[in-house]
Amino acid sequence: MWWGGRGQSFNIAPQKEEPEMGSVQESRMPEPRSRQPSSCLASRCLPGEQILAWAPGVRKGLEPELSGTLICTNFRVTFQPCGWQQNEDTPLSSEYDFALVNIGRLEAVSGLSRVQLLRPGSLLKFIPEEIMIHGRDFRLLRVGFEAGGLEPQAFQVTMAIVQARAQSNPAQQYSGITLSKAGQASGSRKPPVPLMETAEDWETERKKQAARGWRVSTVNERFDVATSLPRYFWVPNRILDSEVRRAFGHFHQGRGPRLSWHHPGGSDLLRCGGFYTASDPNKEDIRAVESMLQAGHSDVVLVDTMDELPSLADVQLAHLRLRALCLPDSSVAEDKWLSALEGTRWLDYIRACLRKASDISVLVTSRVRSVILQERGDRDLNGLLSSLVQLLSAPEARTLFGFQSLVQREWVAAGHPFLTRLGGTGASEEAPVFLLFLDCVWQLLQQFPADFEFSEFFLLALHDSVRVPDTLTFLRNTPWERGKQSGQLNSYTQVYTPGYSQPPAGNSFNLQLSVWDWDLRYSNAQILQFQNPGYDPEHCPDSWLPRPQPSFMIPGPPSSVWLFSRGALTPLNQLCPWRDSPSLLAVSSRWLPRPAISSESLADQEWGLPSHWGACPLPPGLLLPGYLGPQIRFWRRCYLRGRPEVQSGLSAPTISGLQDELSHLQELLRKWTPRISPEVHSKKRDPHTILNPTEIVGILKGRAEGDLG
């Protein structure tokens, strides 16, 4: 597949001479006409994209093997099967393309034992019979080259990949793509998901959450408060922008307290950076900080986000170990594979994230209070926990549109450093926190399959999209960088007024594509697979609107301040760390929490669960996931895509393969449904209930009798 719309030009760079090697020179032959790249490729390249080299080959490792052409450009490596036609409505590829920045490992193979690992700048020592491209997204592309005088092309395309990788830079690869699909739209083209780049987007979302005590602040409209913050965010109504500016100066990187989500029962979930203790705020600034943290509530809980969660270095090391374990040539014996998986600590970190998110969800839901997520940088674990809390507490966030909006607001607009965390800058702060979050979401999807509108296919597509440099969504670290690259930063100051639906003249907002433009890389049939067929709309009814829930939201004690750490609430004498801070009222002893023990969750402490389960059920819409032992599963469909022998019979490695597999299973279901034993079929059961062995035998017996009949 080729990036680009119809009618776009492209350049074919002259194929470079390979290094002087006798075997290569002796085998040089003129290229047959039939081997020349098809002229139809001209309409499917990005502006400025050049074909560096190509060679005919056979895709191996998957059934059936496909003949085609391996092509290297200055942007990507792609395999085009013979006779394969590009869908004109889908200008980008979702299966056969490997962006250069996504290639994690490149190997050349000759014979049965000769293997060379090719790093950027390496020199190939032999003519390869096969190359293996390992994607950083766990995909694998194996291409074997044909013999018969075409060996130089195999050498040439391999060296072209090596050299292109050495010269690639994800921070510079974005070319301001405005493909024909986007260009055909009018200037008022509306993005599929609000990008949270205008005051109107924030005001619309605020009204949707019914956060009446909050307003949209424009204090950072010119990014002069913090370049890592969005232009707009929510602050309490009674706080002036001048107070916001001064208060934010006392937090790390200027990331002061802002609203993340307003619970329909009245609680508020906030996030902020760490206190800048070296600052010297006056009394007015301290009062403003406390007022913003309290958000009008008498009960305040400060959550140390980094407590009990992995550090960035821990996440990076675990992910590296996971990738090494999932490689096809992993040296780990099969009988020790599961132990090695636990040794990566990846699943342990998922457990820790889900447990902490569950506890915070209980804090937000059980009482009317202000819950503040505090992380020193406010750009990694705060986004992960805030997003998980909303998924656990808000049914709207579990819809396809709601989840995309959540990611856009809590990750992209909030300034998560995607480029650095995904290794795009070469800095030492690489750590795939967002991929850890996606695995946590997949765990929730497995435990609550009827509560999510989106499917595993969608999560796979989002997982793979973080390393596809076709949009700015994941290619920049801050909203300021993203806006500067796309030309959205203007000299005017936009003043939002309710009811004003059109941006000022000359504004270029929303002219660039985002990752949510799925039709860029996926066909309509593939996008349909993003929908979860097991989703039960009753779990997210249309009547679920922001409204008070007095039966579950209990007013907190007067002027109480808590620190939530290690699964327990500890009273604090004051909210701010500065010595001259006016202390809030001391917490009465009757509000002291019970000592937390390992067998008692925060839900047990807040609601008396499970001993009072019948008297005090969970609030409607709240999910509390399991996170012990086998309740946390391994995402095989994602991480083992490079090992087809493991995927065989389990799942398909590509989106189209998953679609074919689903169609096949649906056909089998239609064939087998009339043959199910009447006794089993007549029983009314919970759709989540697992069949016991006796029922399975009955089903198999009924099928066997039908076959004999």
Solvent accessible surface area in square Angstrom, and as a share of the most:
residue,aa,sasa,rsa
1,M,29,0.13
2,W,1,0.00
3,W,2,0.01
4,G,3,0.03
5,G,3,0.03
6,R,129,0.47
7,G,78,0.75
8,Q,42,0.19
9,S,94,0.61
10,F,42,0.18
11,N,84,0.43
12,I,91,0.46
13,A,17,0.13
14,P,120,0.75
15,Q,50,0.22
16,K,117,0.50
17,E,134,0.60
18,E,13,0.06
19,P,42,0.27
20,E,165,0.74
21,M,45,0.20
22,G,49,0.47
23,S,67,0.44
24,V,0,0.00
25,Q,82,0.37
26,E,149,0.67
27,S,30,0.19
28,R,107,0.39
29,M,114,0.51
30,P,122,0.77
31,E,66,0.30
32,P,59,0.37
33,R,220,0.80
34,S,104,0.67
35,R,77,0.28
36,Q,92,0.41
37,P,31,0.19
38,S,57,0.37
39,S,99,0.64
40,C,61,0.37
41,L,4,0.02
42,A,32,0.25
43,S,29,0.19
44,R,25,0.09
45,C,0,0.00
46,L,5,0.03
47,P,75,0.47
48,G,58,0.56
49,E,4,0.02
50,Q,65,0.29
51,I,2,0.01
52,L,32,0.16
53,A,1,0.01
54,W,10,0.03
55,A,1,0.01
56,P,9,0.05
57,G,0,0.00
58,V,34,0.19
59,R,27,0.10
60,K,64,0.27
61,G,27,0.26
62,L,37,0.18
63,E,158,0.71
64,P,92,0.58
65,E,94,0.42
66,L,49,0.24
67,S,57,0.37
68,G,5,0.04
69,T,35,0.20
70,L,0,0.00
71,I,2,0.01
72,C,0,0.00
73,T,0,0.00
74,N,66,0.34
75,F,15,0.06
76,R,0,0.00
77,V,0,0.00
78,T,0,0.00
79,F,0,0.00
80,Q,30,0.13
81,P,10,0.06
82,C,95,0.57
83,G,75,0.72
84,W,59,0.21
85,Q,140,0.62
86,Q,13,0.06
87,N,69,0.35
88,E,76,0.34
89,D,85,0.44
90,T,4,0.02
91,P,6,0.04
92,L,0,0.00
93,S,6,0.04
94,S,22,0.14
95,E,30,0.13
96,Y,32,0.12
97,D,9,0.04
98,F,4,0.02
99,A,4,0.03
100,L,4,0.02
101,V,26,0.15
102,N,2,0.01
103,I,6,0.03
104,G,28,0.27
105,R,62,0.23
106,L,0,0.00
107,E,10,0.04
108,A,0,0.00
109,V,24,0.14
110,S,21,0.13
111,G,42,0.40
112,L,189,0.94
113,S,104,0.67
114,R,126,0.46
115,V,85,0.49
116,Q,23,0.10
117,L,67,0.33
118,L,1,0.01
119,R,151,0.55
120,P,68,0.43
121,G,63,0.60
122,S,30,0.19
123,L,100,0.50
124,L,1,0.00
125,K,143,0.61
126,F,16,0.07
127,I,31,0.16
128,P,3,0.02
129,E,99,0.44
130,E,20,0.09
131,I,0,0.00
132,M,31,0.14
133,I,0,0.00
134,H,9,0.04
135,G,7,0.07
136,R,37,0.13
137,D,2,0.01
138,F,16,0.07
139,R,31,0.11
140,L,32,0.16
141,L,9,0.04
142,R,72,0.26
143,V,0,0.00
144,G,3,0.03
145,F,28,0.12
146,E,57,0.25
147,A,83,0.64
148,G,67,0.64
149,G,16,0.16
150,L,19,0.09
151,E,51,0.23
152,P,13,0.08
153,Q,8,0.04
154,A,2,0.02
155,F,0,0.00
156,Q,24,0.11
157,V,0,0.00
158,T,0,0.00
159,M,13,0.06
160,A,11,0.09
161,I,0,0.00
162,V,1,0.00
163,Q,65,0.29
164,A,6,0.05
165,R,37,0.14
166,A,54,0.42
167,Q,141,0.63
168,S,31,0.20
169,N,52,0.27
170,P,20,0.13
171,A,34,0.26
172,Q,141,0.63
173,Q,19,0.09
174,Y,11,0.04
175,S,70,0.45
176,G,30,0.29
177,I,6,0.03
178,T,74,0.43
179,L,1,0.01
180,S,30,0.20
181,K,61,0.26
182,A,12,0.09
183,G,57,0.54
184,Q,128,0.57
185,A,40,0.31
186,S,78,0.50
187,G,68,0.66
188,S,91,0.59
189,R,54,0.20
190,K,173,0.73
191,P,16,0.10
192,P,61,0.38
193,V,1,0.00
194,P,45,0.29
195,L,12,0.06
196,M,12,0.05
197,E,37,0.16
198,T,12,0.07
199,A,0,0.00
200,E,59,0.26
201,D,30,0.16
202,W,10,0.04
203,E,15,0.07
204,T,83,0.48
205,E,28,0.13
206,R,38,0.14
207,K,115,0.49
208,K,89,0.38
209,Q,13,0.06
210,A,17,0.13
211,A,1,0.00
212,R,183,0.67
213,G,43,0.41
214,W,9,0.03
215,R,63,0.23
216,V,19,0.11
217,S,0,0.00
218,T,46,0.27
219,V,13,0.07
220,N,0,0.00
221,E,9,0.04
222,R,139,0.51
223,F,16,0.07
224,D,86,0.45
225,V,30,0.17
226,A,10,0.07
227,T,64,0.37
228,S,8,0.05
229,L,0,0.00
230,P,6,0.04
231,R,27,0.10
232,Y,1,0.00
233,F,3,0.01
234,W,2,0.01
235,V,0,0.00
236,P,3,0.02
237,N,73,0.38
238,R,144,0.52
239,I,8,0.04
240,L,117,0.58
241,D,42,0.22
242,S,61,0.39
243,E,45,0.20
244,V,0,0.00
245,R,108,0.39
246,R,102,0.37
247,A,0,0.00
248,F,1,0.00
249,G,47,0.46
250,H,21,0.09
251,F,5,0.02
252,H,37,0.17
253,Q,94,0.42
254,G,12,0.11
255,R,0,0.00
256,G,0,0.00
257,P,1,0.01
258,R,10,0.04
259,L,8,0.04
260,S,2,0.02
261,W,13,0.04
262,H,29,0.13
263,H,7,0.03
264,P,10,0.07
265,G,9,0.09
266,G,20,0.19
267,S,0,0.00
268,D,4,0.02
269,L,0,0.00
270,L,0,0.00
271,R,8,0.03
272,C,0,0.00
273,G,0,0.00
274,G,12,0.12
275,F,37,0.16
276,Y,110,0.42
277,T,94,0.55
278,A,83,0.64
279,S,23,0.15
280,D,134,0.70
281,P,13,0.08
282,N,78,0.40
283,K,134,0.57
284,E,91,0.41
285,D,10,0.05
286,I,1,0.01
287,R,133,0.49
288,A,5,0.04
289,V,0,0.00
290,E,11,0.05
291,S,27,0.17
292,M,1,0.01
293,L,0,0.00
294,Q,41,0.18
295,A,13,0.10
296,G,56,0.54
297,H,24,0.11
298,S,53,0.34
299,D,0,0.00
300,V,1,0.00
301,V,0,0.00
302,L,14,0.07
303,V,0,0.00
304,D,53,0.28
305,T,0,0.00
306,M,93,0.42
307,D,20,0.10
308,E,92,0.41
309,L,18,0.09
310,P,8,0.05
311,S,59,0.38
312,L,53,0.26
313,A,75,0.58
314,D,55,0.29
315,V,1,0.00
316,Q,30,0.14
317,L,84,0.42
318,A,2,0.01
319,H,5,0.02
320,L,80,0.40
321,R,107,0.39
322,L,0,0.00
323,R,53,0.19
324,A,56,0.43
325,L,9,0.05
326,C,4,0.03
327,L,40,0.20
328,P,44,0.28
329,D,81,0.42
330,S,30,0.19
331,S,115,0.74
332,V,53,0.30
333,A,53,0.41
334,E,160,0.72
335,D,123,0.64
336,K,128,0.54
337,W,32,0.11
338,L,129,0.64
339,S,81,0.52
340,A,30,0.24
341,L,6,0.03
342,E,76,0.34
343,G,43,0.41
344,T,5,0.03
345,R,111,0.40
346,W,1,0.00
347,L,8,0.04
348,D,41,0.21
349,Y,22,0.08
350,I,0,0.00
351,R,44,0.16
352,A,27,0.21
353,C,0,0.00
354,L,0,0.00
355,R,87,0.32
356,K,8,0.04
357,A,0,0.00
358,S,8,0.05
359,D,9,0.05
360,I,0,0.00
361,S,0,0.00
362,V,2,0.01
363,L,0,0.00
364,V,0,0.00
365,T,3,0.02
366,S,2,0.01
367,R,49,0.18
368,V,43,0.24
369,R,4,0.02
370,S,0,0.00
371,V,0,0.00
372,I,0,0.00
373,L,0,0.00
374,Q,22,0.10
375,E,11,0.05
376,R,147,0.54
377,G,21,0.20
378,D,0,0.00
379,R,37,0.14
380,D,8,0.04
381,L,7,0.04
382,N,0,0.00
383,G,1,0.01
384,L,0,0.00
385,L,0,0.00
386,S,0,0.00
387,S,0,0.00
388,L,0,0.00
389,V,0,0.00
390,Q,4,0.02
391,L,0,0.00
392,L,0,0.00
393,S,5,0.03
394,A,4,0.03
395,P,1,0.01
396,E,61,0.27
397,A,10,0.08
398,R,3,0.01
399,T,18,0.10
400,L,27,0.14
401,F,92,0.38
402,G,7,0.07
403,F,0,0.00
404,Q,14,0.06
405,S,15,0.10
406,L,3,0.01
407,V,0,0.00
408,Q,7,0.03
409,R,15,0.06
410,E,5,0.02
411,W,1,0.00
412,V,2,0.01
413,A,6,0.05
414,A,7,0.05
415,G,0,0.00
416,H,3,0.02
417,P,9,0.05
418,F,0,0.00
419,L,13,0.06
420,T,17,0.10
421,R,24,0.09
422,L,13,0.07
423,G,20,0.19
424,G,14,0.13
425,T,65,0.38
426,G,73,0.70
427,A,44,0.34
428,S,113,0.73
429,E,85,0.38
430,E,40,0.18
431,A,0,0.00
432,P,3,0.02
433,V,0,0.00
434,F,1,0.00
435,L,3,0.02
436,L,0,0.00
437,F,0,0.00
438,L,0,0.00
439,D,1,0.00
440,C,0,0.00
441,V,0,0.00
442,W,12,0.04
443,Q,2,0.01
444,L,0,0.00
445,L,11,0.06
446,Q,50,0.22
447,Q,54,0.24
448,F,41,0.17
449,P,53,0.33
450,A,8,0.07
451,D,11,0.06
452,F,0,0.00
453,E,43,0.19
454,F,0,0.00
455,S,9,0.06
456,E,28,0.12
457,F,23,0.09
458,F,0,0.00
459,L,0,0.00
460,L,5,0.03
461,A,1,0.00
462,L,0,0.00
463,H,3,0.01
464,D,22,0.11
465,S,4,0.03
466,V,9,0.05
467,R,17,0.06
468,V,28,0.16
469,P,2,0.01
470,D,3,0.01
471,T,6,0.03
472,L,8,0.04
473,T,6,0.04
474,F,10,0.04
475,L,11,0.06
476,R,18,0.07
477,N,24,0.12
478,T,11,0.06
479,P,19,0.12
480,W,86,0.30
481,E,53,0.24
482,R,20,0.07
483,G,6,0.06
484,K,124,0.53
485,Q,80,0.36
486,S,18,0.11
487,G,46,0.44
488,Q,11,0.05
489,L,61,0.31
490,N,50,0.26
491,S,102,0.66
492,Y,70,0.27
493,T,64,0.37
494,Q,12,0.05
495,V,111,0.64
496,Y,41,0.15
497,T,69,0.40
498,P,100,0.63
499,G,76,0.73
500,Y,103,0.39
501,S,66,0.43
502,Q,117,0.52
503,P,59,0.37
504,P,39,0.24
505,A,106,0.82
506,G,73,0.70
507,N,26,0.13
508,S,26,0.17
509,F,17,0.07
510,N,31,0.16
511,L,80,0.40
512,Q,37,0.16
513,L,12,0.06
514,S,8,0.05
515,V,3,0.02
516,W,4,0.01
517,D,11,0.06
518,W,18,0.06
519,D,52,0.27
520,L,1,0.01
521,R,7,0.03
522,Y,6,0.02
523,S,29,0.19
524,N,115,0.59
525,A,44,0.34
526,Q,19,0.08
527,I,46,0.23
528,L,125,0.62
529,Q,29,0.13
530,F,2,0.01
531,Q,79,0.35
532,N,25,0.13
533,P,109,0.68
534,G,46,0.44
535,Y,41,0.15
536,D,45,0.23
537,P,87,0.55
538,E,140,0.63
539,H,68,0.30
540,C,19,0.11
541,P,55,0.35
542,D,144,0.74
543,S,76,0.49
544,W,42,0.15
545,L,111,0.55
546,P,39,0.24
547,R,115,0.42
548,P,105,0.66
549,Q,23,0.10
550,P,111,0.70
551,S,91,0.59
552,F,37,0.15
553,M,9,0.04
554,I,87,0.44
555,P,104,0.65
556,G,14,0.14
557,P,4,0.02
558,P,98,0.62
559,S,34,0.22
560,S,1,0.01
561,V,1,0.01
562,W,9,0.03
563,L,51,0.25
564,F,2,0.01
565,S,31,0.20
566,R,170,0.62
567,G,14,0.13
568,A,22,0.17
569,L,14,0.07
570,T,69,0.40
571,P,45,0.28
572,L,44,0.22
573,N,110,0.56
574,Q,53,0.23
575,L,5,0.02
576,C,2,0.01
577,P,59,0.37
578,W,17,0.06
579,R,229,0.84
580,D,108,0.56
581,S,7,0.05
582,P,64,0.40
583,S,73,0.47
584,L,37,0.18
585,L,123,0.61
586,A,81,0.63
587,V,27,0.16
588,S,53,0.34
589,S,88,0.57
590,R,180,0.66
591,W,58,0.21
592,L,91,0.45
593,P,40,0.25
594,R,124,0.45
595,P,115,0.72
596,A,38,0.30
597,I,101,0.51
598,S,108,0.70
599,S,99,0.64
600,E,30,0.13
601,S,30,0.19
602,L,2,0.01
603,A,9,0.07
604,D,23,0.12
605,Q,29,0.13
606,E,36,0.16
607,W,19,0.07
608,G,20,0.19
609,L,11,0.06
610,P,103,0.65
611,S,95,0.61
612,H,104,0.46
613,W,133,0.47
614,G,75,0.72
615,A,89,0.69
616,C,38,0.23
617,P,70,0.44
618,L,42,0.21
619,P,5,0.03
620,P,82,0.52
621,G,25,0.24
622,L,13,0.07
623,L,17,0.08
624,L,50,0.25
625,P,8,0.05
626,G,16,0.16
627,Y,30,0.12
628,L,117,0.58
629,G,39,0.38
630,P,125,0.79
631,Q,87,0.39
632,I,8,0.04
633,R,126,0.46
634,F,28,0.12
635,W,1,0.00
636,R,102,0.37
637,R,44,0.16
638,C,0,0.00
639,Y,3,0.01
640,L,6,0.03
641,R,15,0.05
642,G,4,0.04
643,R,41,0.15
644,P,31,0.20
645,E,114,0.51
646,V,39,0.22
647,Q,4,0.02
648,S,88,0.56
649,G,92,0.88
650,L,75,0.37
651,S,11,0.07
652,A,16,0.12
653,P,30,0.19
654,T,35,0.20
655,I,12,0.06
656,S,40,0.26
657,G,18,0.17
658,L,2,0.01
659,Q,45,0.20
660,D,98,0.51
661,E,43,0.19
662,L,44,0.22
663,S,58,0.37
664,H,107,0.48
665,L,93,0.46
666,Q,78,0.35
667,E,66,0.30
668,L,41,0.20
669,L,112,0.56
670,R,151,0.55
671,K,112,0.48
672,W,85,0.30
673,T,55,0.32
674,P,110,0.69
675,R,93,0.34
676,I,39,0.20
677,S,17,0.11
678,P,102,0.64
679,E,117,0.52
680,V,18,0.10
681,H,117,0.52
682,S,84,0.54
683,K,109,0.46
684,K,205,0.87
685,R,85,0.31
686,D,76,0.40
687,P,120,0.76
688,H,87,0.39
689,T,70,0.41
690,I,154,0.78
691,L,55,0.27
692,N,72,0.37
693,P,104,0.65
694,T,108,0.63
695,E,18,0.08
696,I,76,0.39
697,V,92,0.53
698,G,17,0.16
699,I,29,0.15
700,L,90,0.45
701,K,124,0.52
702,G,11,0.11
703,R,60,0.22
704,A,50,0.39
705,E,98,0.44
706,G,34,0.32
707,D,97,0.50
708,L,160,0.79
709,G,100,0.96
